[in-house]
Amino acid sequence: MRAFIYVLSIAAAAAQTPPGEKALFEDLPVVEAAALHTQTLQEAPANVTIISAAEIRNYGYRTLGEALASVRGFDVSYDHIYHYVGVHGFSLPGDFNTRFLVMINGHPMTENVFGSNNFFGQDFGLDMDLIQRIEVVRGPSSALYGSNGIFATINIVTKSPVDQPKLRVITENGSFGEKKATVSTSAYLGHGANLLLEASVFNTDGETVYVPDLDTPANNYGLAQNTDGERGYHTFLSLVWRNWNLTAYFNSREKQAPAAWDPTAVFDQRGPSVRDQRNFISLSRTDSLGAGKLHTELSYDQYRYHDRFYYPADEDVQDIRNVALNDWLTARVSYSIPVRGVGGFTAGTDISYELRNLQDNYEAAPLYEPQLYVSARDRGIGLFAQQEWNLSKRWTATIGLRFDDAHNFGHFLSPRAALVYQRTARTVYKFVYGHPFRNPTAYEQFYSDGTGYLANLGLRPESAHTFELSAEHKLNSRLTATVNVYHYRISDVIQTVFFPDGTQQYQNVDAIRSDGAEFELNGKFRLWEAAASVSLQDTKGPNGTLPNSSHVLAKGRAAAPLFRNRLVVSTNLQYMSARTTYDDYRLRSVFLTDVTATWDEKRYPWRVQFGVRNLFNYVYDDPTALVVDEIRGMGRTVFLKLMWQSGG
């Protein structure tokens, strides 16, 4: 903790910097996702953290998971298949990040088979160099966006084609055979049209993962060798023409799996793997209509999942494949208009229609045999309205209400209210209440193989009552302090129930309560950018503290420019107190240190970045829901990133 206290002292020292000196990070942060229009962080009806493009560059964040790991109150775990993000101490092993939203330019990334936002490693198909900012909006958002918006909304805003170089080439190399190459280009096409196109490919050999629970001769003494590799590609297109915007996002990631989901699977060296594809094409338009603005969007989304694991069968080995295919159309229309003497009013609708929602499991070898075929297409509509009231010069209120109706899951009414008190130009208080929900997923409700897994057509949506109170105070022009206190109670939580005959079924069972307080200091000044936070959280179910839930999260970071701003050296510190596994085994606390150095020679069109993750090679384990109860976390890794650009 000494290093953490040191970062706090750096932030406090920033208060002594003369206010006339130029800050390292100058852009005034804004947020769009909190209320469907641009606001400053003080105006927004929620507590918001912004991760800027400058912070992404200077701290060397190469995945969305790395960026979110630096955010107050967020934690990231990894089972060597997916990265899981916890919020307010809620990150149940095996839950595919279903209780918050991830969006790209306001477009939801939740797929409709597993209800997952599982895109935090290379399976997130947007390369970090394309991101203008990441908006982390705490609190419920179902009143605007519908299902899954319980804990937070993460909106990734991409860079404009106008601001990008004509050509950019990036190469990355790192530990365990990591290789990645990225090419992007931008062009003015005439008649007001601007195009941005980017593509990347990546491949990693992977490390040898030690799995203590599988330490037997039949399982190579617990050493998963040559089974942790990863490969795939990312593509992104943005075309802006007048008031039209076309976005295309296509990616694929194949990950070798050191351990399986099912306890009967064989620890095999022949290549058990998981492949994800998440694609969409979206066309949107914004028009002035009367005194307001009309926004329309039509999109086609696609999700593909394929896995391959091996199971014992007499003297042979079964090759079992699991497939999920999901295609859907979405139309969104919203209208915003200022109401004289009151404030802004927004109303809209979302309509979704699934073309396919298919789960298909089969034995591929030694003989082909179908095991499961579930088709559960859905369709739904959401109607929402939000009114902002300027109650006085200091008080504003925002009230929203949304009605959702889904063919497979029924209907739900989601209210949300926020009260903002601007006490002074430096101090703002915010109170937010919401009643968000999460629909059951197609997997939870319809998956059944007739033997071990049972469908449950009577599953109900999860619902929550959430309360957040925050205070944001500028100690001076360069140093801001934030306190956030919250209480969440989630009812009808969907969890797996095991029966005496060995079968299992998803049911609405427990209620979960999450209480906590977060404290943060954030300073930006001439020579340093620094932040430090402590989160105290208590998240419990009927049997006590939830698995993979720490009571204390502490984080610190600092970045300093040297040699006339040509070199930026940064560090990220993370502390996570002890967590338990599903088997109630207590894991040691985690302390990670990352260091990044970025050399940006202004006179030449190139940049060099070198980084070390887990600098002191700290040994720790993460809880999982795999064949094992825990798995070894990542040790020390290094990377070297080279960038060259022309024409911008």
N, C-alpha and C positions, 0 to 999 in steps of 0.2 A: 504493500500500500504506500510505501514511501514515494515511489515514482508517481503514483496518483496524486499524492499531496503536493509533489513538486509541480505538477501541471496546474493544480489549483493556484499555487503561488505565482506561476507565470501569468495566468489570467488576471490575478489581482494586480500584478505589476503593470498590466496594460493600462490600468486606470491612471497611471502617472504620465502616460504618453501625451504630449501636447496635442490638443484637439485639431490643430491646423495641419498636422502631418498627414500625408496621403496613406490610406489604408491599403493593405495587401489585397483584400477582397472588397470591391467597391459596389457591386451591383446591389440595388435595393431589392430584397427578396419579396416575391409575391406568390400567391397561391390561387388556383382556379377550382380545385376539386371540392373545397369546403362548401361552396354555395353556387357552383355552376357559372361563376363569373370572376374576373380578376379582382383580388383584394390584397391589401397589405396584411402582414401577419397580425398586426394589432386589430384590424377590422374583422378578420375572419372569425366566424362563430365556432371556433374550436382551437385547441392548442396544436400548433403546427411546427414541424421541423422541416427546414429546407436543406437539401444537400445540393450544392451548386456544382456547375461544371468545373469551376476552379478547384473545389475540394476534391472532386473525383480525380482530377489530374494530379494535384499535389500529394494526395495520400495514396495514389496508385491503386484505387479500387478497380479491380478487373472483372468483378461479378456483382450482381445486385445484392447477393448475400453479404459480400464484404462491406458494401456501403451501409446496409441496414444494421450490420453488427456494430457500427459506430454510433447508432442512434440510441438516445436515452430510452430505457425501458424495453429495448428489443434484444433478444438473444438468438443465436443461430447454432443449431446442432447438425450433425452430418452422419448418416449411416452408410456412407460410401456408395449410395445409390442416389439419394436426394438430400438437399439441404432443407432444413425445417426452421421456420422463423417463429419464435415465441413472442407474445405480447402480453404484458401484465402477468407474467408467470404462467401463462397457459400455452403449453406446447406438448400435448399428449403424444407419446411415441406411436407412430402408425396413423396419426391424423394428418391428412395431406393439406395442411394449411387452409382449412375450409372456413375459418371464422373471421377473416378479413378479406379485403379486396385489393387486387393489383390491377392497375389500368395503364395503358399506353395512350397518351393524349386523350384521356377520358374514355377509352374503349376498354371494357372489362375483359380480363384474360381468364376468368373462371370457365373451365370446361364443365360439361353437363353429365359426365359419367361418374367421376369421383368427386366432383365439386371442388377441384383442386386449383390452388394458385401456386402450384409446385414449380416455380420458375425462378430459382435463385442462384444456380450455378451456371454452367454453360448450357443448361436446358432453357435458360432465359435467352431468347433469340435476338435480343437487341444489344449490340456491342456498346460498351460504356462510353466510348468516344463520341457516340451520337447523342448523348443525353445532355440537355440544357440544364435540367434540374430534376430532382426527385422531391415530390411533395408528400410528406408523411403527416396525415391528418388523423389525430387521435380521436377516438370516440365512435359512436354509432353513425352509420350512413345509410341504413335501410330506407329511411324516409326519402332519399334521393335515388338510390341505386338498387334497392330491393334486397334479395336474399344474400346472406353471407356477410353483410356489413355490420359486424358486431363490435370488434375491437378497434379497427383502424382502416383507413383507406390510403393506399400508396399509389400515387399517380406519377407516372414517368413522362415528362415533357421532352420531346425530341427537339434537336436543333433545326432551325429553318434552312432550307436549301440555299437561301440568299447569303447566309453567313458562312458557308462552307468553302474550303479550297476547291479548285478545279480538279485536283488529283491529290490523294493521300494514300500512302502505303505504310503499313505497320507490320512489323514482325515481332513475335514474342517467343522466347525460349526459357525453359525453366526446369525445375527438378522433375525427376521421374520421366524424362523424355518428353516434356511438354513442348509442343510446337503449335504456333498459330500464325496465320497470315491474313491480313485484312487489306482490302482495296476499296476506296470510296471515290466517287466523282460527283461533281455538281455542274450544272450547265444552265444557262439562260436560253430557252428555246424560242424566244420571241413572243410578241403579243401578250406580254405579262406573265408568261409561264416559266417556272423555275423547277428544276428536277434535281433530286438527290438520290443517288443509288449507291448501296454499299453491300459488300459480300465478304464473308470470312470463312475459313476452314480451320479446323483444329484437330489435334491428335495428341493423346497422352498415353504413355505406356502404363503408368500407374505404379504405386508402391506395393511392397509386400506387406499385407495387413495381418497382424497376429490376432487370432480370435481364441481367447482362452477356453471358452466352453467347447471348442471343437478340437482340443489338443489330444488327438488320438492318432495311431498309425494310419488308420483308414482315411483320415482327413489331413494327411501331411503334417501331423503334429500342430495343427492349428494355424499353419502358415498359408495364407491365400496368395500364392505367387502367380503372376501373370493373369490375375483376375480382377484387376482394379483399373483397367484402361478406359479411355473415353475418346470418342471421335464424333465429328459431325460438322455441320455448317450452319451459318446464319445468313439471311438476306433481308434487306430492308429497302423500301422505295417510298419516297415522298414527292408528290407532284402538286405544286401550288399554282393555281391559275385563277387570277381575280378572286372571287369569293368561293371558289371550289378547292377542295383538298382531297387528293387521292392517296391512300396509304396502303402499302402491301407489306406483309410480314410473313416470311416463310423460314422455318428452321427445322433441323433434325438433330437429335443427340442420342447416341448409343453408348450405354454405360455397362461395362462388365460388372458383375455383382459378386463381391467376395462372400456374401452370405445371402440366403434365400428368405422369402416371406414365410414359407411353410416349414414346420419342424420336421416333416418327413422327407424334405428335399436332401439330396446328396451333395456334400461338399466336393465339387467336381472341378477339374482343371480344364475341361473341354470348352468352356466359354459360356456359362450362364450369363444372360444379359438382359437389359431393359432398354427399349428404344421408345423415345417420345418425339412426337411432331406436333407443333402448335402453329397454325397458319391462319391468317385472315386477310381479307381485302375490304377496305372501308372507303366509301365515298361520302363526303359531307359538304354542306353548303351553308353559309350564313348570309342572311339578307336583312336589310332594314325594312320593317313593315310598320307603318305609322310611326309612333314614337318609340317603338320597341325593336327587338331583334328576333328573327325567326331562325332557328338552327335545325337542320334536318340531316339525318345520317342513315345510310343503308349499308349493311355489312353482311358478308358471308364468312363464317368461321368454321374451322376444321380442327379436330383433335384426333391423333392416332397414338395408340399405345400397343406395343408388342413386347412380351417377355418370353424367356426360355429358361426353364429349370429342369433338373434331372431328379428322378425319384427311383427308389429301389423297387425291383419287380422280379422276384424269384432269383434267377441267376443272371438276369439282364438289368438294364437301366432304361427307365421310361424317359422319353423326351417330351415334356409337357409344354404347350404353348398357351398363353393367355393373350387375347386380343380385345381391344376396345376401339370402336370407330364411332365418331361423333361429328355430324355436320348440321349446321343450323343457320338460319337467316334471322337478322334483327333489324328492325326499323325503329328509329328514335326521332321524335319531334318535340322541341321545346320552344317556348316563347317567353321572353323576358321584357318587361316594360316598367318604367318608373311610374309610380303612383304619386301624384302631386300631394305634398304635405304628409306623406306616409313613408314611402320607401320603395324599394324594388320588389316586383312580383314576378314569379316564375311558375309556369305550369307546363306539363308535358306528358308524354306517353311513351312507353316502350312496348313493342310487340315482338315476340320471338316465336319461331316455328322450327322445330327440329325435322330435318330431312332424314336423319339416321341417329339412333342411339343404341348401339349394338355391343353386347358382350358375348364373346365366342371363345370357349376353351376347348382344347382337343389334345389328344395324344398323337404326336407326329411319328414316334418310333418306340418300340420296334414295329408296331402295327398302327395304322391310322384308326383312331376311334374318337368320335365326338363325345364331349363330356358335358358341355353347357352351351346353350344358345338362348340369349335373352334379348329381346327387342322391346324397348320401352320409350318410344318417341313421345315427346312432350310438346306442348304449346302453351303460351301464357301471355298475359297482358299486365302492364303496370301503369297506373295513373298517379301522378304526383303534382303537388302544388306547394309553393313556399312563399311566404310573405315576410319581408323585412320591414321593421318599424323603427323609425328614428324617433324614439320617445322624447328625447331632449338632446342637448348638446353633448351630454356625457353618456346617456343610456341608449342602447339599441337592442332590439329583440328580433330573433328569427324563429319563425314557427313553420314547420313542414309536416306534411301528411302524405302518405303514399298507400295506395291499395294495390295489392298484387293478387292475381288469380292464375294458378297453374293447373292444367288438366290433370296431372298426376298427383299433385301435392295439395290442392285446395287453395284457399285464399287467406290473406293476412293483411292487417291494417297496422301501419308503422308510423307513429307520431314521433316528432323530435322538436325540442325547444331549446333555444340558446339565448342567454342574456349576457350582454357585454357592457361593462361599466368602465369607461375611460376616465379614471379619476383625475389624472393629469396627463400632460404630454408624454410623461415617462412611465406611467403606471396604468396597467389595464387588468381588470378582473373578468373572468369568464366562468359562467355556469352552464353546463350542458346536460340535458336529460334526453334519453332516447328509449324506445321500445323496439329494438331491432330483432331480426329473426334469421334462421337458416333452415331452408327446406332440406328434407332428406335427399340424399343423392340417389341416382338410379342404381348404383352399386349397393348401397345400404338397403334400399327398399325391395329390389327385384332380384338380386343375385341369389341363385339357388342351384346346387348341383344334385339335389335329390338325396344326398348322403350326409356330408359334413356341414354344409351351409344351407340355411333355411331362409326363404324370403319372408318379408314382413310387410304386407300391403297396408297394414294399419299404422305405420309409423307417422308420427306427428312432427311438425316443424319444431325446432328449438326456438325458444324466445328468451329475451333478456330484458331486465330493467337496469339501466346504466346511468350513473351519476359521475360527472367530472367537474372539479372546481380548480381553476388555475389562476395564478397571479404572475404577471410578467412585469418586471421593473428594470428600467435602464438606470444603472448606478451612475453612469455618465454617458457621453456620446459613443463610447467604445466598449462598454462592458454591460452585459445584460444578465439578470438573474431570473430564473423561472422556478416556480413551485407548482406541482400538479398533484392533486389528491383525487382518488377515484374509488368507486364502489360499483361492482358488477355482480349481478345475480342471474345466472343462466338456468332456466328450467327445461325439463324434458330433454336433457342432454342425451344424445344418441351414442350408445356404446355397445360393444360386443358382450353378449351374455352366453356363457357356456353351460350346457346341460349335462346331467349325469351320463347320458348315453354317448357323450363325445361330440354331439352336434353343437352348432353355435348359430346365433341370430342377433342382428342389430335390434335393439329395443330402446324406447324412451325410459330411462331409469333415473339417473341421479340429477340432483341440483348441485351446481358449483358456484362458489362465491369467491370473488377476487377483490381484495382490498389492498391499497398501497399508496405510497407517496414518493414523488420524484423531485429531485433538486438538481439544478444545472446552472453553471456559470459559463458564459460564452463571450469571448473577447476577440475583437478584430481591430488591429492597429497597425502602425507603420512597419514594424519589423517582425511581428508575430501574429499568427492566428492560433487561438487555443480555446479549448472547451473542456469541461469536466462535469461529470454527473454521477449521482448516486440514486439508485432506485431500491426502495424497500417494499417488498411485495409478499403477500400472503394469499395463496390461491389454494382452496381446499374443496374437497368433495366429502361425502359421508364417511370415508375411511381416513380422512386427514389430508395432509399436503399431497397434491397431485404428483405423479411421476414426472421427471424432467422439469421440475419447477424449483428454481433457486429463490432464496429469500432476499439475497442481496446481489445487485448488479452495480458495479462501479466502472466508470469509463473515463479515460482522459486522452486528449490528443493535442498535438502542437505542431505547427509548421512554421519554418523560418526561411526567408530568402537570404542568400549569401552571394558574394561576388557580383554586386550590382544587379541582383534579382535573376542572374543567370542560373543559379543553383538553388533549388528548394529542398530542404531536408525536413522530413516529417516523421512523426512517430504516433502510433495508436496503442493504447494500453486498455486491456479488458480484464476485469475480475468477475468471476461468477462463483457464488458460494455453492456448497455441496448440494447435489441433487440425488434423488433416488430413482431406481428402475421399477418396472412393473413387479418384479419379484422382491421389492422392498430392500434392495441392496443399495447401500449408501456409497456414492461415488465421491472422490475427492474434489475439492474446489479447483477452479480453473483460473490460471493467470497467463495471459498471452501478451506478447510484445511484438509489434510490427514496426519495421523501419523502411522508409522509402527515400530515395534520392533522385531528383529529376534535374537534368541539365538541359536547359532550353537556350540555345545560342541564337539570340535575336537577329544577328546578321546573316544567319544561314537557315535554310528551310528544313532543319532537322531537330529532333529531340531524342534524348537518351534517358531511360529510366531504369533504375536498379532497385529491387526490393527484396526484403527478407521477411518471411512470415513465421511466427512463433520463433523469434530470434534465439531464445534460450532453450529451445527444443523441449519444452515442458510436456511431460507425459500425462495424458488424461484420457478418459473414456466418455462417450456419449451414450445415453440410454437409447434403445432401439425397440422396434416391434418385429424384429426379424427372427430367424431361427435361434438367435442368441439374444440375451437380455441387454448386453452392452457391446460396444465395439470401440476400438482404439481410435482416438482423434488424430488429426494430421500433425505430424512432427514438423521440424524445421524445413522450410522450402525457400528457394530463391527463384527470381525471375529477372530477365533482361528484356526490355522493350525498346525497340528502335522505331522512330517515326520520321518519315520524310513527306513533305507536302509542297505543292506548287500552285501558284495562282490564287493566293488568298491569305 
